[in-house]
Amino acid sequence: MATQHIAFYGRGGAGTSAVTSNISAALAEEGYRVIQIGCDPQNDSTSVLRDGRELPTVLEVLRNNRSARIKDVSREGFNGVLCIEAMSLLQSGDCAGRGISEVFSFFEKAAIFEEFEPDVVLYDLPLEVLCGSFSFPSSRILFDRAYVVSTQDFPALFATNNILRILSRNAQSGRAKLGGIIAHGLTGPFSESIVRDFAKRTGVNAITYLPNSTVVIQSELYGQTVLQVAPTSNHAYIFRRLAKQVIENRTGSVPTPLGAEDLRNWAREWGDRLFELEMGFINPGAAI
């Protein structure tokens, strides 16, 4: 089976690393050989997979050893997931785009995927403040599909719309199509409705809705995945089901992001609905 390369994008704070790590854990639990590559500039994408143990970034290692191998830049995590952190802007101060390009050049030169022979490689890619080369950093390592992790708040959906714009441009040239939106950290049915409507307006599929839960916070405090801390919890089963969807879904769509004015008008519509809900207003005919 050919290695699948799957990207997960999200605004900082949307929970992209938590979602990606728990999907990695669930896939490894099913016997898949998994690599997770954290491209988060804070160097903490794979933290819960490796019990919070220190892992040098690829750029750190390359600065001291240009002949580095896979064992020098990786650590085996939960259920055998191979954890790799690309870089830390907090330490290097480098441009994210240039840094990621250097990292992916190293992957190709070191034949990292040929050596480990993974079934799937998951990429954690925060995007909202980073330059364009960060979205598709290699001409030879192409993503099979991309997913966007988003909460229901407007800044996250604004960032998601920007990500959809980039994915739409690249999908037209034959690159990764969008597998769907993963709604994360939802606070209730109203929040779910916001994300569901946004997905409908942009022509994409919202493949799962993850409610806000203390079990996710607890697992992060322990430096472990939800599957380790609460293996029989509702969230653990949701992540297992999500992992199955991600690995088995071989299709994707080309999103149609909203224009700036359409996005603003859409947000105002939902602001009005929220106001009416809080004030107890019922529009004529709403209860019929």
C-alpha positions as CSV (number, residue, x, y, z in Angstrom):
1,M,0.0,0.0,0.0
2,A,1.4,3.4,-1.0
3,T,2.1,5.8,1.9
4,Q,-0.7,8.3,2.4
5,H,0.4,11.9,3.2
6,I,-2.4,13.8,5.0
7,A,-2.3,17.4,6.2
8,F,-4.1,19.0,9.1
9,Y,-4.4,22.7,9.0
10,G,-5.7,25.0,11.7
11,R,-5.5,28.3,13.4
12,G,-3.4,28.4,16.6
13,G,-5.6,27.4,19.5
14,A,-8.0,25.5,17.4
15,G,-6.7,22.2,18.7
16,T,-5.0,21.0,15.5
17,S,-2.2,19.3,17.4
18,A,-4.6,17.5,19.8
19,V,-6.7,16.2,17.0
20,T,-3.8,15.1,14.8
21,S,-2.0,13.3,17.7
22,N,-5.1,11.4,18.8
23,I,-5.8,10.4,15.2
24,S,-2.2,9.1,15.0
25,A,-2.7,7.2,18.2
26,A,-5.9,5.6,17.0
27,L,-4.4,4.6,13.7
28,A,-1.4,3.1,15.4
29,E,-3.8,1.2,17.7
30,E,-5.2,-0.4,14.6
31,G,-1.8,-1.5,13.5
32,Y,-0.8,1.2,11.0
33,R,2.8,2.4,10.8
34,V,2.4,6.1,11.5
35,I,4.7,9.1,11.3
36,Q,3.5,12.5,12.7
37,I,5.4,15.5,11.6
38,G,4.8,18.6,13.8
39,C,5.3,21.8,11.8
40,D,4.0,23.9,14.7
41,P,6.6,26.6,15.4
42,Q,6.1,26.0,19.2
43,N,7.6,22.5,18.8
44,D,4.8,20.8,20.7
45,S,2.7,19.0,18.1
46,T,3.7,15.5,19.1
47,S,4.1,16.3,22.8
48,V,1.2,14.1,24.0
49,L,2.4,11.1,21.9
50,R,5.8,11.1,23.6
51,D,4.7,11.8,27.2
52,G,6.1,15.3,27.0
53,R,9.7,14.0,26.7
54,E,12.1,16.4,25.0
55,L,12.6,16.0,21.2
56,P,15.1,18.2,19.3
57,T,13.8,19.7,16.1
58,V,15.0,18.8,12.7
59,L,16.5,22.3,12.2
60,E,18.3,22.1,15.5
61,V,19.9,18.8,14.6
62,L,20.8,19.9,11.0
63,R,22.7,22.9,12.3
64,N,25.0,20.6,14.2
65,N,25.0,17.6,11.9
66,R,24.3,17.9,8.2
67,S,24.6,14.1,7.9
68,A,21.8,13.4,10.3
69,R,19.6,10.3,9.9
70,I,16.0,9.5,10.9
71,K,17.1,8.3,14.4
72,D,18.7,11.7,15.1
73,V,15.5,13.6,14.6
74,S,12.7,11.3,15.8
75,R,11.4,9.6,18.9
76,E,9.1,6.6,19.1
77,G,5.8,7.6,20.8
78,F,2.6,5.9,21.9
79,N,1.9,2.7,20.1
80,G,5.0,3.1,18.0
81,V,4.1,6.4,16.3
82,L,7.3,8.0,15.0
83,C,7.3,11.6,16.3
84,I,9.2,14.4,14.4
85,E,9.2,18.1,15.2
86,A,10.3,20.3,12.3
87,M,11.4,23.4,14.0
88,S,10.9,25.9,16.8
89,L,10.6,29.6,15.9
90,L,11.0,30.4,19.6
91,Q,14.5,29.1,19.5
92,S,15.6,29.8,15.9
93,G,13.7,33.0,14.9
94,D,13.7,31.7,11.3
95,C,11.0,32.3,8.7
96,A,8.6,29.4,8.9
97,G,8.4,28.9,5.2
98,R,12.2,28.8,4.6
99,G,12.6,26.5,7.6
100,I,9.9,24.0,6.5
101,S,11.4,23.9,3.0
102,E,14.8,23.0,4.5
103,V,13.2,20.3,6.6
104,F,11.4,18.7,3.7
105,S,14.6,18.8,1.6
106,F,16.2,16.8,4.4
107,F,13.4,14.3,4.4
108,E,14.0,13.7,0.7
109,K,17.8,13.5,0.9
110,A,17.7,11.2,3.9
111,A,15.0,9.0,2.3
112,I,13.2,9.1,5.6
113,F,10.0,7.6,4.3
114,E,11.8,4.8,2.5
115,E,13.6,3.9,5.7
116,F,10.6,3.8,8.0
117,E,8.1,2.6,5.4
118,P,5.0,4.2,7.0
119,D,1.4,3.5,6.0
120,V,0.5,7.1,6.7
121,V,2.3,10.4,7.5
122,L,0.2,13.0,9.3
123,Y,1.3,16.7,9.2
124,D,0.3,19.3,11.8
125,L,0.3,22.6,9.9
126,P,-0.7,25.9,11.6
127,L,-1.1,28.4,8.9
128,E,-2.7,31.7,9.8
129,V,0.5,33.8,10.4
130,L,2.8,31.9,8.1
131,C,4.1,32.5,4.6
132,G,2.8,30.7,1.5
133,S,5.6,28.1,1.1
134,F,4.4,26.6,4.3
135,S,1.2,25.2,2.7
136,F,2.9,22.9,0.3
137,P,6.5,22.8,1.2
138,S,7.8,20.2,-1.3
139,S,7.3,19.5,-5.0
140,R,7.9,15.8,-4.5
141,I,6.1,15.2,-1.2
142,L,2.5,15.9,-2.1
143,F,-0.4,15.7,0.3
144,D,-3.1,13.2,-0.7
145,R,-5.8,15.1,1.3
146,A,-6.1,18.0,3.6
147,Y,-8.3,18.6,6.6
148,V,-9.0,21.8,8.5
149,V,-9.5,21.8,12.3
150,S,-11.7,24.7,13.4
151,T,-13.7,25.9,16.5
152,Q,-16.9,27.8,16.1
153,D,-15.5,31.3,16.9
154,F,-15.3,33.8,14.1
155,P,-11.4,34.3,14.2
156,A,-11.0,30.5,13.7
157,L,-13.6,30.4,10.9
158,F,-11.9,33.5,9.3
159,A,-8.6,31.6,9.4
160,T,-10.3,28.5,8.1
161,N,-11.7,30.5,5.1
162,N,-8.2,31.8,4.3
163,I,-6.9,28.2,4.4
164,L,-9.8,27.1,2.1
165,R,-8.7,29.9,-0.3
166,I,-5.2,28.5,-0.5
167,L,-6.4,24.9,-0.8
168,S,-8.8,25.9,-3.6
169,R,-6.0,27.5,-5.6
170,N,-3.7,24.5,-5.1
171,A,-6.4,21.9,-5.8
172,Q,-7.0,23.4,-9.2
173,S,-3.4,22.5,-10.1
174,G,-3.9,18.9,-9.0
175,R,-2.6,19.1,-5.5
176,A,-4.4,18.0,-2.3
177,K,-8.1,18.4,-2.2
178,L,-10.0,19.0,1.0
179,G,-11.2,16.0,2.9
180,G,-13.4,18.1,5.2
181,I,-13.6,20.3,8.3
182,I,-13.1,18.8,11.7
183,A,-15.1,20.9,14.2
184,H,-13.4,20.9,17.6
185,G,-14.1,22.2,21.0
186,L,-17.8,22.9,20.4
187,T,-19.7,24.3,23.3
188,G,-23.2,23.1,22.3
189,P,-25.7,22.6,19.5
190,F,-25.7,26.3,18.5
191,S,-21.9,26.1,18.0
192,E,-22.3,23.0,15.9
193,S,-24.9,24.8,13.7
194,I,-22.5,27.6,13.0
195,V,-19.8,25.3,11.7
196,R,-22.3,23.2,9.8
197,D,-23.6,26.2,8.0
198,F,-20.1,27.6,7.3
199,A,-19.2,24.2,5.8
200,K,-22.4,24.2,3.6
201,R,-21.7,27.8,2.4
202,T,-18.1,26.9,1.4
203,G,-19.0,23.6,-0.3
204,V,-17.1,21.3,2.1
205,N,-18.0,18.4,4.4
206,A,-17.9,18.8,8.1
207,I,-16.8,15.2,8.9
208,T,-17.1,15.3,12.7
209,Y,-18.1,17.5,15.6
210,L,-16.0,17.2,18.7
211,P,-17.6,18.8,21.8
212,N,-15.6,20.6,24.4
213,S,-14.5,18.2,27.0
214,T,-12.3,18.2,30.2
215,V,-10.9,14.8,29.1
216,V,-8.9,16.5,26.3
217,I,-7.6,19.1,28.8
218,Q,-6.8,16.3,31.3
219,S,-4.9,14.3,28.7
220,E,-2.8,17.3,27.7
221,L,-2.0,18.1,31.4
222,Y,-0.8,14.5,31.7
223,G,1.2,14.8,28.5
224,Q,-0.7,11.8,26.9
225,T,-3.3,11.2,24.3
226,V,-7.0,10.8,25.1
227,L,-6.7,7.1,24.1
228,Q,-4.2,6.6,27.0
229,V,-5.9,8.7,29.7
230,A,-9.5,7.7,29.0
231,P,-9.5,4.8,26.5
232,T,-13.2,4.0,27.0
233,S,-14.4,7.7,27.0
234,N,-16.8,9.1,24.4
235,H,-13.9,11.2,23.0
236,A,-11.7,8.2,22.6
237,Y,-14.3,6.5,20.5
238,I,-14.9,9.7,18.5
239,F,-11.2,9.9,17.7
240,R,-11.1,6.2,16.7
241,R,-14.1,6.7,14.3
242,L,-12.5,9.9,13.0
243,A,-9.2,8.1,12.3
244,K,-11.1,5.4,10.3
245,Q,-12.8,8.2,8.3
246,V,-9.5,9.9,7.6
247,I,-7.6,6.8,6.5
248,E,-10.4,5.3,4.4
249,N,-11.6,8.5,2.7
250,R,-9.8,8.7,-0.6
251,T,-11.9,11.5,-2.1
252,G,-11.9,15.3,-1.6
253,S,-13.6,18.4,-2.8
254,V,-12.4,21.8,-4.1
255,P,-13.7,24.4,-1.6
256,T,-15.4,27.6,-2.5
257,P,-14.3,30.1,0.1
258,L,-16.4,33.1,0.9
259,G,-15.4,36.5,-0.2
260,A,-14.6,39.1,2.4
261,E,-18.0,40.8,2.2
262,D,-19.9,37.5,2.1
263,L,-18.0,36.3,5.1
264,R,-18.8,39.5,7.1
265,N,-22.5,39.3,6.2
266,W,-22.6,35.6,7.1
267,A,-21.1,36.4,10.5
268,R,-23.6,39.2,11.1
269,E,-26.5,36.8,10.3
270,W,-25.2,34.4,13.0
271,G,-24.7,37.3,15.4
272,D,-28.3,38.3,15.0
273,R,-29.4,34.7,15.6
274,L,-27.3,34.6,18.8
275,F,-28.8,37.9,20.0
276,E,-32.3,36.7,19.4
277,L,-31.5,33.4,21.2
278,E,-30.2,35.3,24.2
279,M,-33.1,37.7,24.3
280,G,-35.7,35.0,23.8
281,F,-37.0,36.4,20.6
282,I,-39.1,34.1,18.3
283,N,-39.5,35.2,14.7
284,P,-43.1,35.0,13.3
285,G,-43.7,31.5,12.1
286,A,-40.6,30.1,13.7
287,A,-42.6,27.7,15.9
288,I,-44.9,26.5,13.1
